[in-house]
């Protein structure tokens, strides 16, 4: 029995020795890989690559410790992980600093062009994105100077995305041509109101007309600054005062009622698709209410009840104006 045990012990020792030799060969292979990679990583000057490579070297040292303690499975796992870290470090070392510097400059060129447009817009969401982009770009430059090229590349690309998102938000929300058309429409209505009030002693009408002009001047100023959302709000507010000035200028005639209905129709045609596609539920509900009031205005006008037609059409216009503001507010 004793001889059998000795034979089994000998076989087990032989098997363990063979297993240990196999693991040793794997560790030696990793050592060679580390030595081949070392000059490449050192010459790259990449802090990211250097940090990962140092981790690989430390992991390989732990693998040798495990081998010496005959923890072969542990040693094999650690040396394989060290090998993967070396490969990752080599990939990082291949980042071309010049290419990353070009990407940082490309992002900065975009930001130089987009910055004034975004800042003039006054849109909170766009400005938040812009502040994030500026912080990311600044940190990217600092990381590049510290030779942390992977971090620098990631940050400058993120800054570029945030800048583009802010710029797209400004352009989508404040379509300059649509806003300009509304301002020009208010200008035309102002001129008609002046003609209607010309030669009259209506002090109230003149006062409302002056306030309308002041609001419209502010609207144009906002437009010139690229603050399209604010320009829309101000010109709609000016139009409200303007219609009140018309109302106090004399009795509501069929011409005035027809003009109010035409104004509501113009807003419906121009903005209903925008409200439906981009507006919140409240804006769509306001659009539905405006359509109902526009229909009632038409019925009153057909019955020659011009005052009611005027009132219903103006209320439809106010509801549409508020719906447009909700669309703009949602995208701030």
C-alpha positions as CSV (number, residue, x, y, z in Angstrom):
1,X,0.0,0.0,0.0
2,X,2.8,2.3,0.9
3,X,4.5,1.8,-2.5
4,X,1.2,2.6,-4.3
5,X,0.9,5.8,-2.3
6,X,4.5,6.8,-3.2
7,X,3.8,6.1,-6.9
8,X,0.6,8.2,-6.8
9,X,2.5,11.1,-5.1
10,X,5.2,10.9,-7.6
11,X,2.8,11.1,-10.5
12,X,1.0,14.0,-8.9
13,X,4.2,15.9,-8.4
14,X,5.2,15.2,-12.0
15,X,1.8,16.5,-13.2
16,X,2.1,19.6,-11.1
17,X,5.6,20.2,-12.3
18,X,4.4,19.9,-15.9
19,X,1.6,22.4,-15.2
20,X,3.9,24.8,-13.6
21,X,6.3,24.6,-16.5
22,X,3.4,25.4,-19.0
23,X,2.5,28.5,-16.9
24,X,6.1,29.6,-16.7
25,X,6.3,29.5,-20.5
26,X,3.2,31.7,-20.7
27,X,4.7,34.2,-18.2
28,X,8.0,34.3,-20.2
29,X,6.0,35.0,-23.4
30,X,4.3,37.9,-21.6
31,X,7.7,39.2,-20.4
32,X,8.9,39.3,-24.1
33,X,5.8,41.1,-25.1
34,X,6.3,43.7,-22.4
35,X,9.9,44.3,-23.4
36,X,8.9,44.7,-27.1
37,X,6.2,47.1,-26.2
38,X,8.2,49.2,-23.7
39,X,10.1,51.4,-26.3
40,X,7.0,52.0,-28.4
41,X,5.0,53.2,-25.5
42,X,7.8,55.3,-24.0
43,X,8.5,57.0,-27.4
44,X,4.8,57.8,-27.9
45,X,4.8,60.2,-25.0
46,X,1.2,59.2,-24.2
47,X,0.4,59.4,-20.5
48,X,-2.7,57.2,-21.1
49,X,-0.6,54.5,-22.7
50,X,2.1,54.8,-20.0
51,X,-0.5,54.4,-17.2
52,X,-2.0,51.3,-18.7
53,X,1.4,49.8,-19.5
54,X,2.5,50.4,-15.8
55,X,-0.6,48.5,-14.7
56,X,0.4,45.6,-17.1
57,X,3.9,45.5,-15.6
58,X,2.5,45.4,-12.1
59,X,0.0,42.7,-13.0
60,X,2.8,40.6,-14.5
61,X,4.8,40.9,-11.3
62,X,1.9,39.5,-9.4
63,X,1.7,36.6,-11.9
64,X,5.3,35.7,-11.1
65,X,4.6,35.9,-7.4
66,X,1.7,33.5,-7.8
67,X,3.8,31.1,-9.9
68,X,6.5,31.0,-7.2
69,X,3.7,30.1,-4.6
70,X,2.6,27.3,-7.0
71,X,-0.8,29.0,-7.5
72,X,-0.7,28.1,-11.2
73,X,-4.2,28.9,-12.2
74,X,-4.0,32.4,-10.5
75,X,-0.6,33.0,-12.2
76,X,-2.0,32.1,-15.6
77,X,-5.0,34.4,-15.2
78,X,-2.8,37.3,-14.1
79,X,-0.4,37.0,-16.9
80,X,-3.2,36.8,-19.5
81,X,-4.7,40.0,-18.1
82,X,-1.2,41.6,-18.2
83,X,-1.0,40.7,-21.9
84,X,-4.4,42.3,-22.6
85,X,-3.2,45.5,-20.8
86,X,-0.1,45.6,-23.0
87,X,-2.2,45.4,-26.1
88,X,-4.5,48.2,-24.9
89,X,-1.5,50.4,-24.1
90,X,-0.1,49.8,-27.6
91,X,-3.4,50.9,-29.1
92,X,-3.3,54.1,-27.0
93,X,0.3,54.7,-28.0
94,X,-0.7,54.8,-31.6
95,X,-2.8,57.9,-31.2
96,X,-1.2,60.6,-33.3
97,X,-0.9,63.8,-31.3
98,X,-1.0,65.9,-34.4
99,X,-4.3,64.4,-35.5
100,X,-5.8,65.0,-32.1
101,X,-4.5,68.6,-32.2
102,X,-6.2,69.0,-35.6
103,X,-9.5,67.8,-34.1
104,X,-9.2,70.3,-31.2
105,X,-8.6,73.1,-33.7
106,X,-11.5,71.9,-35.9
107,X,-13.8,72.0,-32.9
108,X,-12.6,75.5,-31.9
109,X,-13.3,76.8,-35.4
110,X,-16.8,75.6,-35.2
111,X,-17.2,77.1,-31.7
112,X,-15.8,80.5,-33.0
113,X,-18.5,80.6,-35.7
114,X,-21.4,79.2,-33.6
115,X,-20.7,81.1,-30.3
116,X,-22.1,84.5,-31.2
117,X,-25.2,83.0,-32.7
118,X,-25.9,80.9,-29.6
119,X,-25.2,83.7,-27.2
120,X,-27.4,86.2,-29.0
121,X,-30.3,83.7,-29.0
122,X,-30.8,84.0,-25.3
123,X,-32.3,80.5,-25.2
124,X,-31.6,78.9,-21.8
125,X,-31.2,75.3,-23.1
126,X,-28.9,76.4,-25.9
127,X,-26.8,78.5,-23.5
128,X,-26.5,75.5,-21.1
129,X,-25.2,73.3,-23.9
130,X,-22.8,76.1,-24.9
131,X,-21.4,76.4,-21.4
132,X,-20.9,72.6,-21.3
133,X,-19.1,72.7,-24.7
134,X,-16.8,75.6,-23.6
135,X,-15.8,73.7,-20.4
136,X,-15.2,70.5,-22.3
137,X,-13.1,72.2,-24.9
138,X,-11.0,73.9,-22.3
139,X,-10.4,70.7,-20.4
140,X,-9.5,69.0,-23.8
141,X,-6.8,71.5,-24.4
142,X,-5.4,71.0,-20.9
143,X,-5.4,67.2,-21.4
144,X,-3.7,67.5,-24.7
145,X,-0.9,69.7,-23.1
146,X,-0.6,67.0,-20.4
147,X,-0.2,64.4,-23.2
148,X,-3.4,62.7,-22.2
149,X,-4.4,62.3,-25.8
150,X,-7.3,59.9,-25.4
151,X,-9.0,62.1,-22.9
152,X,-8.4,65.2,-25.0
153,X,-9.9,63.5,-28.1
154,X,-13.0,62.4,-26.3
155,X,-13.6,65.8,-24.7
156,X,-13.2,67.8,-27.9
157,X,-15.5,65.5,-29.8
158,X,-18.1,65.9,-27.0
159,X,-17.7,69.7,-27.1
160,X,-18.3,69.6,-30.8
161,X,-21.5,67.6,-30.4
162,X,-22.8,70.0,-27.7
163,X,-22.0,73.0,-29.8
164,X,-23.8,71.5,-32.8
165,X,-26.8,70.6,-30.6
166,X,-27.0,74.2,-29.3
167,X,-26.7,75.7,-32.7
168,X,-29.4,73.3,-34.2
169,X,-31.7,74.2,-31.3
170,X,-31.4,77.9,-32.0
171,X,-31.9,77.4,-35.8
172,X,-34.9,75.0,-35.3
173,X,-36.7,77.0,-32.7
174,X,-36.1,80.5,-34.0
175,X,-36.5,80.2,-37.8
176,X,-35.4,83.7,-38.9
177,X,-37.6,83.8,-42.0
178,X,-40.8,82.8,-40.1
179,X,-40.1,85.4,-37.4
180,X,-39.3,88.1,-39.9
181,X,-42.6,87.4,-41.6
182,X,-44.5,87.9,-38.4
183,X,-42.7,91.2,-37.7
184,X,-43.3,92.5,-41.2
185,X,-47.0,91.5,-40.8
186,X,-47.3,93.6,-37.6
187,X,-45.6,96.5,-39.4
188,X,-48.3,96.3,-42.1
189,X,-51.1,96.2,-39.5
190,X,-49.6,99.2,-37.7
191,X,-49.7,101.2,-40.9
192,X,-53.3,100.3,-41.5
193,X,-54.1,101.3,-37.9
194,X,-52.5,104.7,-38.4
195,X,-54.6,105.3,-41.5
196,X,-57.7,104.3,-39.6
197,X,-56.9,106.7,-36.7
198,X,-55.6,109.5,-38.9
199,X,-57.4,112.8,-38.3
200,X,-59.3,111.5,-35.3
201,X,-59.2,112.9,-31.7
202,X,-59.2,109.4,-30.2
203,X,-56.7,109.8,-27.4
204,X,-57.1,106.2,-26.2
205,X,-56.4,104.9,-29.7
206,X,-53.4,107.1,-30.1
207,X,-52.0,105.9,-26.7
208,X,-52.5,102.2,-27.6
209,X,-50.8,102.9,-31.0
210,X,-47.8,104.4,-29.3
211,X,-47.4,101.4,-27.0
212,X,-47.8,99.1,-29.9
213,X,-45.0,100.8,-31.8
214,X,-42.7,100.7,-28.7
215,X,-43.3,96.9,-28.4
216,X,-42.7,96.4,-32.1
217,X,-39.4,98.4,-31.9
218,X,-38.3,96.0,-29.1
219,X,-39.3,93.0,-31.2
220,X,-37.2,94.2,-34.2
221,X,-34.3,94.9,-31.8
222,X,-34.5,91.3,-30.5
223,X,-34.7,90.0,-34.0
224,X,-31.5,91.9,-35.0
225,X,-29.7,90.4,-31.9
226,X,-30.8,86.9,-33.0
227,X,-33.2,86.5,-30.1
228,X,-36.0,85.1,-32.3
229,X,-38.1,83.6,-29.5
230,X,-38.3,86.9,-27.7
231,X,-39.0,88.7,-31.0
232,X,-42.1,86.5,-31.6
233,X,-43.5,87.1,-28.2
234,X,-43.0,90.9,-28.4
235,X,-44.6,91.2,-31.9
236,X,-47.6,89.1,-30.9
237,X,-48.0,91.3,-27.8
238,X,-47.8,94.4,-30.0
239,X,-50.5,93.0,-32.3
240,X,-52.8,92.5,-29.3
241,X,-52.5,96.2,-28.4
242,X,-52.9,97.1,-32.1
243,X,-56.2,95.3,-32.4
244,X,-57.4,97.0,-29.3
245,X,-56.5,100.4,-30.9
246,X,-58.5,99.5,-33.9
247,X,-61.5,98.5,-31.8
248,X,-61.6,101.8,-29.9
249,X,-61.2,103.8,-33.2
250,X,-64.8,103.3,-34.2
251,X,-67.5,100.7,-34.8
252,X,-66.6,97.2,-36.0
253,X,-67.4,97.0,-39.6
254,X,-67.5,94.1,-42.0
255,X,-64.1,95.1,-43.3
256,X,-62.6,94.9,-39.8
257,X,-64.2,91.6,-39.1
258,X,-63.0,90.2,-42.4
259,X,-59.5,91.4,-41.7
260,X,-59.5,89.8,-38.2
261,X,-60.7,86.5,-39.7
262,X,-58.0,86.7,-42.5
263,X,-55.4,87.3,-39.8
264,X,-56.5,84.2,-37.9
265,X,-56.5,82.2,-41.1
266,X,-53.0,83.3,-42.0
267,X,-51.7,82.2,-38.6
268,X,-53.5,78.8,-38.9
269,X,-52.0,78.2,-42.3
270,X,-48.5,79.1,-41.3
271,X,-48.2,77.6,-37.8
272,X,-50.7,74.7,-37.4
273,X,-48.2,72.1,-38.8
274,X,-45.5,73.4,-36.5
275,X,-47.8,73.3,-33.5
276,X,-49.0,69.8,-34.4
277,X,-45.5,68.4,-35.0
278,X,-43.4,70.1,-32.3
279,X,-45.8,71.4,-29.7
280,X,-46.8,70.0,-26.3
281,X,-50.3,68.7,-25.7
282,X,-51.4,72.0,-24.3
283,X,-50.4,73.8,-27.6
284,X,-52.3,71.2,-29.7
285,X,-55.4,71.8,-27.5
286,X,-55.1,75.5,-28.0
287,X,-54.9,75.0,-31.7
288,X,-58.1,72.9,-31.6
289,X,-59.9,75.7,-29.6
290,X,-58.6,78.3,-32.1
291,X,-60.0,76.3,-35.0
292,X,-63.4,76.1,-33.3
293,X,-63.4,79.9,-32.6
294,X,-62.4,80.6,-36.2
295,X,-65.4,78.6,-37.4
296,X,-67.7,80.6,-35.1
297,X,-66.2,83.8,-36.3
298,X,-67.0,82.8,-39.8
299,X,-70.6,82.0,-38.9
300,X,-71.1,85.4,-37.1
301,X,-69.6,87.2,-40.1
302,X,-71.9,85.4,-42.4
303,X,-74.8,86.6,-40.2
304,X,-73.4,90.1,-40.3
305,X,-72.8,90.2,-36.6
306,X,-69.4,91.8,-37.2
307,X,-68.6,92.6,-33.6
308,X,-68.9,89.0,-32.5
309,X,-67.1,87.8,-35.6
310,X,-64.3,90.3,-34.7
311,X,-64.1,89.1,-31.1
312,X,-64.1,85.4,-32.0
313,X,-61.4,85.8,-34.7
314,X,-59.2,87.8,-32.3
315,X,-59.6,85.2,-29.6
316,X,-58.6,82.5,-32.1
317,X,-55.6,84.6,-33.0
318,X,-54.6,85.0,-29.3
319,X,-54.9,81.2,-28.8
320,X,-52.7,80.5,-31.8
321,X,-50.1,83.0,-30.6
322,X,-50.0,81.3,-27.2
323,X,-49.7,77.9,-28.9
324,X,-46.7,79.2,-30.9
325,X,-45.1,80.5,-27.7
326,X,-45.5,77.1,-26.0
327,X,-43.7,75.4,-29.0
328,X,-40.9,77.9,-28.6
329,X,-40.8,77.5,-24.8
330,X,-40.6,73.7,-25.1
331,X,-37.4,74.0,-27.1
332,X,-35.7,76.5,-24.9
